[in-house]
Amino acid sequence: MDYAKHSVGNLAIVSLIFGGVLYFFIWTPVISQPFFPFQNYKCPSSNTNAIADTRDELETALERASMANKTVIIAMKSLRCVVDLHHYPLLEFIFWPESGIFSLKHMDYAKNRVGNVAIIFLLFAGVFYFFIWTPAISQPFFSFQKNQCPSSNKSAVGNPRDELETALERASMANKTLIIAMVNKAYVEGEKAMLDLFLDSFWLGEDTRSLVNHLLLVTVDQIAFDRCNFLRLHCYRLVTDGVDFGGEKLYMSDEFIKMMWRRTLFLSDVLKRGYSFIFTDTDVMWLRNPFARLSQNESEDLQISTDIFNGDPWSEANLINTGFYMVRSNNKTIALFDTWYSMKDNSTGMKEQDVLINMKSNGVFKQLGLRVRFLDTLYFSGFCQDSRNFTAVTTVHANCCRSINAKVADLGAVLGDWKRFKGSTINGTSTIGWSRHMACAHSWIVVNGSSVR
C-alpha cells in the first residue's frame, strides 16, 4: 500500500504539473521561441494553382507534426499561409508568428477544449489524492489497488521488437544500404559541436541533403542519444556493457581503442543482418554525394579510404583508413569482420585500423577472396593528403589530427574554403586552395601530458 500511495501520489503530482503546462502553452500571451521540433513546409505563392499544387505537401507536413488530437504548432513569417490552413476545418492549430506574439486560429474552440482538458487533469489529480490518501476508506475503490504487479521477466512483458532492426529498416534505402556514423557526448556538445559540422556539410554539399534521410546515428551515451533525437535523425542507442564512452577519447588512448573495437563488433552485426553501408566518422565532411563516385559494381566487396594514395586503386600497399568505407553485406565481408574482431585480444595497444592493416599485409584479404578498392584521395581526401582539385573532391576527413578541438577548428576552415569555392565563378580547376590545417598540426604537440590544441 505504501508503494501504491507513493506511485499514484506521484501520478497525481504529474497530473497537476501537466495541467499547469497546458495552461502555460495555451494562455501565456508572449513566448519568444517555439520549444518543440517542427516539420518544414514552404508556403506557396498566393495564386490559386500554386496553392492547389502544394496541398498534398501541406497535408503530409500537418500529419507528421500534429498530435493525436490533430493539434499542431505552426511558426511562420506572415499570415499569407493561414488562408490555406482553413481548408482543414477539423484541425486546431497554434499560430506562432516570427514577431513572437502568441495567437490562435480556431481560437475559441481550441482554448475551450484545451482549457477543459487542463481542468479535467486537475480534477483527476484531486480524485486520486482523495482515494489514496484519505485514511477513512477501508476498502480499495479501484480494482488496480489490489492487483499484483507482474514480474519483469520477458515472458511477462513480452519480447519487444528488435530496436536495431527497426532503426536499420527506417534508415536504409530500398536496396538495404544506409550510412552509419557513431557519436558520443564529446561530439555533440560545445559551442560548435563536431556533429553540427558534420550535418552542415550535408547541407552545403552537392546532392547530399537527401542523404540525411538514410543516415543512422549510433550513440554510445544518453546525452548523444538525446541530442540525436532532438535533431529528428535516425538514432540508435548502443549498449556498451558498463564502459563509459561518453567523454573525448584521445587518439590511441586505451578508451579510444576500446571504442573502436566496440564499433567493429557493432558493424559486424549490421552486415549479418543483410545491410550494406557506408561507415563514416563524423569528422568527415560530405561535400558531394559519394554514391556517385563509388563503384556500383557488386563484385567489389569493400571500398576503403586511404591516408596516402599510391595511384593504384587495387594495390594493397595503400595505407588504409577506417574512417570512411563502403562494405557490401555478403559471406566474405562477414568473415572479414569476424576475423578482424577475433584478433582484438591478441592485439594489445593496437587500434582496429592497425589490425586491419596487418591483416591486409598478411594476405587475409586474398585468403577470403575479397575484392577491395582503395579510394583515391583526389576524391576522398583528408588532412594527411589534401585533394588537389576542388571540382572533384567528394569528402574531406580530419585524419592526421589528435584532438576534437583541433578537428573542429580546421574542419570549420574546410567548410569556409568550400563556400568560397561555391561562390566563385571560376570554371575548371579552381585556384582556391585549402587553408592550412594548423590546429591539427599543433594537436601533436604535447605539454604536460595534454595536446596544445
C-alpha positions as a printed NumPy array, in Angstrom:
array([[  0.   ,   0.   ,   0.   ],
       [  2.817,   2.439,   0.777],
       [  4.327,   1.845,  -2.637],
       [  0.943,   2.329,  -4.311],
       [  0.406,   5.528,  -2.341],
       [  3.67 ,   6.974,  -3.437],
       [  3.337,   5.818,  -7.046],
       [ -0.19 ,   7.089,  -7.569],
       [  0.564,  10.16 ,  -5.478],
       [  3.368,  10.907,  -7.881],
       [  0.944,  10.365, -10.75 ],
       [ -1.366,  12.949,  -9.214],
       [  1.505,  15.411,  -8.954],
       [  2.381,  14.76 , -12.592],
       [ -1.265,  15.436, -13.492],
       [ -1.145,  18.76 , -11.653],
       [  2.039,  19.719, -13.444],
       [  0.656,  18.633, -16.808],
       [ -2.471,  20.694, -16.274],
       [ -0.331,  23.703, -15.494],
       [  1.786,  23.12 , -18.585],
       [ -1.319,  23.011, -20.753],
       [ -2.439,  26.353, -19.369],
       [  1.054,  27.757, -19.856],
       [  1.213,  26.876, -23.529],
       [ -2.372,  27.922, -24.308],
       [ -2.834,  31.053, -22.192],
       [  0.624,  32.626, -21.821],
       [  0.477,  35.705, -24.104],
       [  4.155,  36.13 , -25.031],
       [  6.513,  33.286, -25.867],
       [  9.611,  34.165, -27.856],
       [ 10.565,  30.821, -29.426],
       [  8.794,  27.517, -30.155],
       [ 10.006,  24.726, -27.897],
       [  9.036,  21.632, -29.841],
       [ 10.677,  20.47 , -33.096],
       [  8.546,  21.141, -36.147],
       [  8.096,  19.945, -39.707],
       [  9.138,  22.176, -42.6  ],
       [  6.653,  23.412, -45.208],
       [  7.315,  26.038, -47.88 ],
       [  4.408,  28.446, -48.269],
       [  3.35 ,  28.629, -51.96 ],
       [  2.728,  31.784, -53.935],
       [ -0.682,  33.346, -53.48 ],
       [ -2.202,  32.24 , -56.795],
       [ -4.837,  29.518, -56.696],
       [ -2.946,  26.995, -58.829],
       [  0.151,  27.147, -56.635],
       [ -1.912,  26.561, -53.504],
       [ -3.685,  23.609, -55.095],
       [ -0.419,  22.076, -56.327],
       [  1.108,  22.08 , -52.847],
       [ -1.96 ,  20.881, -50.938],
       [ -0.605,  17.321, -50.704],
       [  2.708,  18.604, -49.298],
       [  0.871,  20.587, -46.635],
       [ -1.301,  17.594, -45.739],
       [  1.842,  15.459, -45.304],
       [  3.549,  18.114, -43.162],
       [  0.463,  18.535, -40.976],
       [  0.119,  14.783, -40.434],
       [  3.762,  14.487, -39.376],
       [  3.658,  17.448, -36.994],
       [  0.217,  17.055, -35.434],
       [ -0.584,  15.407, -32.123],
       [ -3.052,  12.55 , -31.807],
       [ -5.927,  15.052, -31.415],
       [ -4.99 ,  16.838, -34.657],
       [ -3.446,  19.83 , -32.891],
       [ -0.292,  21.355, -34.344],
       [  2.04 ,  24.252, -33.52 ],
       [  2.781,  26.437, -36.563],
       [  5.507,  29.056, -36.943],
       [  5.607,  31.353, -39.989],
       [  6.793,  34.803, -41.007],
       [  3.429,  36.145, -42.155],
       [ -0.296,  35.42 , -42.316],
       [ -0.125,  34.573, -46.031],
       [ -0.177,  30.795, -45.483],
       [ -3.02 ,  30.886, -42.945],
       [ -5.593,  31.026, -45.756],
       [ -4.544,  27.571, -46.901],
       [ -4.923,  26.159, -43.396],
       [ -8.661,  26.944, -43.418],
       [ -9.103,  24.062, -45.87 ],
       [ -8.631,  21.827, -42.802],
       [-11.676,  22.666, -40.603],
       [-11.073,  19.794, -38.162],
       [ -7.544,  20.963, -37.415],
       [ -6.762,  23.003, -34.315],
       [ -3.563,  24.969, -34.626],
       [ -1.451,  27.418, -32.692],
       [ -0.1  ,  30.205, -34.91 ],
       [  3.369,  31.36 , -33.928],
       [  4.385,  34.45 , -35.956],
       [  8.036,  35.486, -36.117],
       [  7.282,  38.592, -34.042],
       [  6.811,  36.356, -31.012],
       [  3.118,  37.2  , -30.45 ],
       [  1.269,  34.04 , -29.464],
       [ -2.144,  33.749, -31.141],
       [ -4.64 ,  31.114, -32.203],
       [ -6.793,  30.335, -35.183],
       [ -9.968,  28.377, -34.394],
       [ -9.289,  30.255, -31.159],
       [-12.447,  29.902, -29.101],
       [-12.826,  26.211, -29.779],
       [ -9.163,  25.444, -29.185],
       [ -8.979,  27.487, -25.981],
       [-12.118,  25.957, -24.549],
       [-11.145,  22.428, -25.481],
       [ -7.564,  22.5  , -24.182],
       [ -8.62 ,  24.56 , -21.17 ],
       [-11.193,  21.891, -20.358],
       [ -8.519,  19.202, -20.684],
       [ -6.393,  21.061, -18.132],
       [ -9.343,  21.312, -15.724],
       [-10.014,  17.575, -16.112],
       [ -6.4  ,  16.813, -15.203],
       [ -6.688,  18.972, -12.086],
       [ -9.914,  17.187, -11.045],
       [ -8.333,  13.83 , -11.845],
       [ -5.425,  14.657,  -9.535],
       [ -7.836,  15.621,  -6.75 ],
       [ -9.765,  12.351,  -7.038],
       [ -6.542,  10.347,  -6.803],
       [ -5.478,  12.198,  -3.664],
       [ -8.916,  11.59 ,  -2.114],
       [ -8.939,   7.845,  -2.685],
       [ -5.249,   7.194,  -1.978],
       [ -4.554,   9.445,   0.974],
       [ -7.902,   9.525,   2.881],
       [ -7.49 ,   7.116,   5.88 ],
       [-11.212,   6.603,   6.471],
       [-11.663,   4.475,   3.386],
       [-11.12 ,   0.86 ,   4.41 ],
       [-11.665,  -0.813,   1.062],
       [ -9.918,  -0.007,  -2.165],
       [-12.215,   1.702,  -4.63 ],
       [-10.256,   0.894,  -7.759],
       [ -9.53 ,  -2.714,  -8.66 ],
       [ -5.905,  -2.   ,  -9.546],
       [ -5.119,  -1.268,  -5.883],
       [ -5.343,  -4.997,  -5.089],
       [ -3.623,  -6.289,  -8.219],
       [ -0.117,  -7.663,  -8.003],
       [  2.386,  -6.132, -10.395],
       [  3.652,  -8.768, -12.849],
       [  7.287,  -9.79 , -12.753],
       [  9.678,  -8.089, -15.132],
       [ 10.823, -11.256, -16.874],
       [ 10.488, -11.46 , -20.652],
       [  7.586, -13.902, -20.567],
       [  5.551, -11.446, -18.507],
       [  6.16 ,  -8.305, -20.52 ],
       [  6.626,  -9.876, -23.937],
       [  9.596,  -9.654, -26.266],
       [  9.959,  -6.154, -27.728],
       [ 10.742,  -5.753, -31.403],
       [ 14.467,  -5.65 , -32.124],
       [ 15.353,  -1.954, -31.835],
       [ 18.389,  -2.188, -34.109],
       [ 16.434,  -3.899, -36.873],
       [ 13.778,  -1.196, -36.642],
       [ 16.403,   1.557, -36.846],
       [ 18.109,  -0.083, -39.83 ],
       [ 14.833,  -0.511, -41.705],
       [ 13.891,   3.132, -41.207],
       [ 17.243,   4.496, -42.36 ],
       [ 18.043,   2.164, -45.242],
       [ 17.374,   2.659, -48.922],
       [ 15.296,   0.224, -50.942],
       [ 18.39 ,  -1.918, -51.603],
       [ 19.153,  -2.244, -47.864],
       [ 22.028,   0.241, -47.984],
       [ 22.49 ,   3.025, -45.44 ],
       [ 25.019,   5.431, -43.942],
       [ 26.258,   4.802, -40.394],
       [ 28.088,   7.188, -38.076],
       [ 28.9  ,   6.824, -34.381],
       [ 28.99 ,   9.628, -31.802],
       [ 29.41 ,  10.199, -28.087],
       [ 28.838,  13.165, -25.786],
       [ 32.112,  14.818, -26.772],
       [ 30.941,  15.027, -30.396],
       [ 27.545,  16.619, -29.696],
       [ 28.408,  19.236, -27.062],
       [ 30.241,  22.531, -27.271],
       [ 29.814,  25.936, -28.867],
       [ 30.234,  24.297, -32.274],
       [ 29.955,  20.545, -31.944],
       [ 31.515,  18.075, -34.358],
       [ 28.071,  16.664, -35.121],
       [ 26.879,  20.129, -36.142],
       [ 29.779,  20.494, -38.587],
       [ 29.089,  17.025, -39.965],
       [ 25.441,  17.879, -40.639],
       [ 26.408,  21.308, -42.016],
       [ 28.429,  19.546, -44.704],
       [ 25.315,  17.657, -45.86 ],
       [ 23.503,  20.992, -46.118],
       [ 26.319,  22.731, -48.011],
       [ 27.373,  19.796, -50.194],
       [ 26.247,  18.972, -53.712],
       [ 23.394,  16.442, -53.869],
       [ 23.902,  15.478, -50.22 ],
       [ 20.893,  16.878, -48.342],
       [ 18.602,  13.939, -49.043],
       [ 21.262,  11.512, -47.795],
       [ 20.5  ,  12.541, -44.204],
       [ 17.289,  10.515, -44.591],
       [ 19.485,   7.41 , -44.828],
       [ 21.898,   8.287, -42.017],
       [ 21.767,   6.164, -38.852],
       [ 23.474,   7.851, -35.922],
       [ 24.726,   5.271, -33.427],
       [ 25.144,   6.834, -29.988],
       [ 27.155,   5.376, -27.114],
       [ 25.782,   7.514, -24.264],
       [ 22.47 ,   9.079, -23.253],
       [ 23.42 ,  12.7  , -23.981],
       [ 24.382,  11.868, -27.56 ],
       [ 21.174,   9.847, -27.96 ],
       [ 19.035,  12.721, -26.657],
       [ 20.759,  15.182, -28.986],
       [ 20.22 ,  12.863, -31.939],
       [ 16.505,  12.541, -31.195],
       [ 16.17 ,  16.31 , -30.766],
       [ 17.599,  16.737, -34.284],
       [ 14.958,  14.271, -35.568],
       [ 17.566,  11.942, -37.071],
       [ 17.527,   8.156, -37.218],
       [ 19.064,   7.206, -33.866],
       [ 20.188,   4.012, -32.162],
       [ 21.473,   3.73 , -28.588],
       [ 24.344,   1.242, -28.44 ],
       [ 24.695,  -0.555, -25.108],
       [ 28.339,  -0.554, -24.035],
       [ 28.287,  -3.04 , -21.117],
       [ 29.177,  -0.581, -18.389],
       [ 32.093,   1.023, -20.279],
       [ 31.935,   4.828, -20.283],
       [ 32.415,   6.058, -23.856],
       [ 30.955,   9.499, -23.13 ],
       [ 33.952,  11.845, -22.952],
       [ 36.588,  12.709, -25.523],
       [ 38.799,   9.743, -26.361],
       [ 42.212,  10.995, -27.425],
       [ 43.77 ,   9.237, -30.377],
       [ 45.378,   5.926, -29.305],
       [ 44.293,   6.189, -25.66 ],
       [ 43.014,   2.951, -24.069],
       [ 39.429,   4.276, -24.146],
       [ 39.815,   5.237, -27.805],
       [ 40.975,   1.729, -28.717],
       [ 38.108,   0.087, -26.776],
       [ 35.549,   2.309, -28.514],
       [ 36.954,   1.439, -31.959],
       [ 36.685,  -2.278, -31.233],
       [ 33.115,  -1.9  , -29.975],
       [ 32.345,  -0.139, -33.239],
       [ 33.787,  -3.048, -35.233],
       [ 31.618,  -5.557, -33.366],
       [ 28.506,  -3.461, -33.966],
       [ 29.181,  -3.097, -37.698],
       [ 29.705,  -6.848, -37.948],
       [ 26.191,  -7.307, -36.554],
       [ 24.799,  -4.931, -39.194],
       [ 26.417,  -6.95 , -42.003],
       [ 24.967, -10.186, -40.606],
       [ 21.502,  -8.641, -40.842],
       [ 21.954,  -8.23 , -44.603],
       [ 22.608,  -4.474, -44.7  ],
       [ 25.343,  -2.867, -46.78 ],
       [ 26.568,   0.509, -45.609],
       [ 28.927,   3.42 , -45.824],
       [ 30.588,   3.885, -42.483],
       [ 31.76 ,   7.435, -41.875],
       [ 33.401,   9.172, -38.959],
       [ 31.669,  12.44 , -38.101],
       [ 34.931,  14.279, -38.742],
       [ 34.383,  13.587, -42.454],
       [ 32.837,  16.455, -44.413],
       [ 30.494,  15.29 , -47.186],
       [ 30.951,  17.889, -49.949],
       [ 29.489,  15.777, -52.754],
       [ 27.365,  12.634, -52.942],
       [ 29.857,   9.753, -52.558],
       [ 27.488,   7.207, -54.102],
       [ 28.054,   8.963, -57.44 ],
       [ 31.826,   8.385, -57.122],
       [ 31.9  ,   4.931, -55.503],
       [ 31.816,   1.888, -57.747],
       [ 28.396,   0.32 , -58.234],
       [ 29.978,  -2.986, -59.25 ],
       [ 28.573,  -5.525, -56.812],
       [ 31.634,  -7.732, -57.212],
       [ 33.604,  -5.168, -55.196],
       [ 33.19 ,  -6.12 , -51.557],
       [ 34.965,  -3.246, -49.83 ],
       [ 35.862,   0.296, -50.909],
       [ 38.002,   1.987, -48.287],
       [ 39.629,   5.397, -47.877],
       [ 43.379,   5.91 , -47.681],
       [ 45.635,   8.254, -45.751],
       [ 48.114,   8.277, -48.639],
       [ 47.073,   7.028, -52.11 ],
       [ 49.803,   5.485, -54.27 ],
       [ 47.962,   5.836, -57.574],
       [ 46.761,   2.22 , -57.888],
       [ 43.209,   1.514, -56.616],
       [ 43.956,  -2.24 , -56.359],
       [ 47.329,  -2.02 , -54.623],
       [ 47.381,  -3.401, -51.091],
       [ 50.372,  -1.161, -50.442],
       [ 47.964,   1.758, -49.969],
       [ 47.757,   2.999, -46.365],
       [ 44.102,   2.477, -45.43 ],
       [ 41.912,   4.499, -43.064],
       [ 38.773,   3.033, -41.458],
       [ 37.153,   6.462, -41.015],
       [ 35.306,   6.111, -44.324],
       [ 34.479,   2.979, -46.28 ],
       [ 31.667,   1.207, -48.089],
       [ 31.117,  -2.505, -47.48 ],
       [ 28.623,  -4.86 , -49.1  ],
       [ 26.924,  -7.489, -46.988],
       [ 27.946, -10.972, -48.112],
       [ 29.631, -14.074, -46.701],
       [ 33.121, -12.777, -47.498],
       [ 32.725,  -9.435, -45.713],
       [ 31.032, -11.086, -42.726],
       [ 34.013, -13.454, -42.48 ],
       [ 36.346, -10.443, -42.708],
       [ 34.697,  -8.661, -39.78 ],
       [ 34.546, -11.855, -37.705],
       [ 38.25 , -12.49 , -38.29 ],
       [ 39.054,  -8.848, -37.63 ],
       [ 37.254,  -8.749, -34.279],
       [ 38.655, -12.132, -33.206],
       [ 42.147, -10.584, -33.218],
       [ 41.231,  -7.943, -30.632],
       [ 42.569,  -9.782, -27.58 ],
       [ 45.879, -10.619, -29.283],
       [ 46.47 ,  -7.018, -30.38 ],
       [ 47.005,  -5.16 , -27.113],
       [ 47.744,  -1.482, -27.647],
       [ 46.695,  -1.58 , -31.305],
       [ 43.613,   0.132, -32.666],
       [ 41.334,  -1.791, -35.024],
       [ 42.691,   0.077, -38.057],
       [ 46.24 ,  -1.138, -37.339],
       [ 44.981,  -4.709, -37.025],
       [ 43.169,  -4.463, -40.377],
       [ 46.357,  -3.125, -41.979],
       [ 48.247,  -6.154, -40.639],
       [ 45.546,  -8.484, -41.963],
       [ 45.903,  -6.891, -45.392],
       [ 49.692,  -7.219, -45.277],
       [ 49.426, -10.873, -44.188],
       [ 47.234, -11.78 , -47.157],
       [ 43.916, -12.188, -45.311],
       [ 42.027, -10.186, -47.96 ],
       [ 43.192, -12.61 , -50.656],
       [ 42.558, -15.671, -48.484],
       [ 38.932, -14.605, -48.044],
       [ 38.573, -13.871, -51.765],
       [ 37.789, -10.204, -51.133],
       [ 37.811,  -7.671, -53.935],
       [ 38.92 ,  -4.395, -52.327],
       [ 39.185,  -0.97 , -53.963],
       [ 41.385,   1.653, -52.309],
       [ 39.937,   5.135, -52.735],
       [ 41.834,   7.964, -54.413],
       [ 42.491,  10.991, -52.178],
       [ 41.711,  13.19 , -55.174],
       [ 38.059,  12.382, -54.395],
       [ 38.119,  11.025, -50.83 ],
       [ 40.704,  13.281, -49.255],
       [ 41.93 ,  14.135, -45.775],
       [ 44.379,  16.221, -43.837],
       [ 47.106,  13.612, -44.421],
       [ 46.836,  14.206, -48.171],
       [ 44.633,  17.048, -49.447],
       [ 42.704,  16.721, -52.678],
       [ 44.32 ,  18.739, -55.443],
       [ 41.041,  19.591, -57.132],
       [ 38.019,  21.386, -55.646],
       [ 35.905,  20.349, -58.626],
       [ 36.46 ,  16.659, -57.874],
       [ 36.691,  16.384, -54.082],
       [ 33.857,  14.38 , -52.512],
       [ 34.788,  14.031, -48.834],
       [ 37.381,  15.614, -46.536],
       [ 38.485,  13.676, -43.451],
       [ 40.214,  15.273, -40.46 ],
       [ 42.752,  12.457, -40.245],
       [ 46.324,  13.042, -39.051],
       [ 44.778,  15.037, -36.186],
       [ 44.771,  14.219, -32.468],
       [ 42.008,  16.173, -30.668],
       [ 38.382,  17.111, -31.237],
       [ 39.004,  20.835, -30.698],
       [ 41.674,  20.848, -33.395],
       [ 39.441,  18.926, -35.802],
       [ 36.527,  21.307, -35.247],
       [ 38.747,  24.334, -35.885],
       [ 40.281,  23.007, -39.098],
       [ 37.07 ,  21.438, -40.446],
       [ 35.351,  24.786, -39.923],
       [ 38.04 ,  26.24 , -42.185],
       [ 37.371,  23.461, -44.734],
       [ 33.693,  24.419, -44.93 ],
       [ 34.72 ,  28.06 , -45.275],
       [ 37.005,  27.123, -48.194],
       [ 34.171,  25.128, -49.741],
       [ 31.729,  28.034, -49.501],
       [ 34.266,  30.366, -51.12 ],
       [ 34.732,  27.869, -53.924],
       [ 30.981,  27.503, -54.426],
       [ 30.613,  31.273, -54.515],
       [ 33.309,  31.74 , -57.129],
       [ 32.707,  31.913, -60.858],
       [ 35.897,  30.03 , -61.729],
       [ 35.494,  27.234, -64.281],
       [ 37.549,  24.043, -64.298],
       [ 40.178,  23.55 , -61.615],
       [ 39.799,  26.318, -59.075],
       [ 42.779,  28.392, -57.951],
       [ 41.272,  28.455, -54.453],
       [ 43.38 ,  26.331, -52.121],
       [ 42.743,  24.644, -48.813],
       [ 43.513,  26.529, -45.643],
       [ 46.46 ,  25.123, -43.717],
       [ 45.446,  22.658, -41.011],
       [ 47.298,  24.497, -38.271],
       [ 45.177,  23.409, -35.299],
       [ 45.658,  19.746, -36.185],
       [ 49.382,  20.246, -36.674],
       [ 49.584,  21.772, -33.193],
       [ 47.484,  18.962, -31.694],
       [ 50.509,  16.671, -31.825],
       [ 52.493,  19.   , -29.571],
       [ 52.055,  17.63 , -26.05 ],
       [ 52.733,  19.792, -22.987],
       [ 52.382,  18.248, -19.514],
       [ 50.549,  15.268, -20.971],
       [ 47.958,  17.31 , -22.909],
       [ 47.701,  18.459, -26.51 ],
       [ 48.388,  22.13 , -27.187],
       [ 45.145,  22.191, -29.175]])
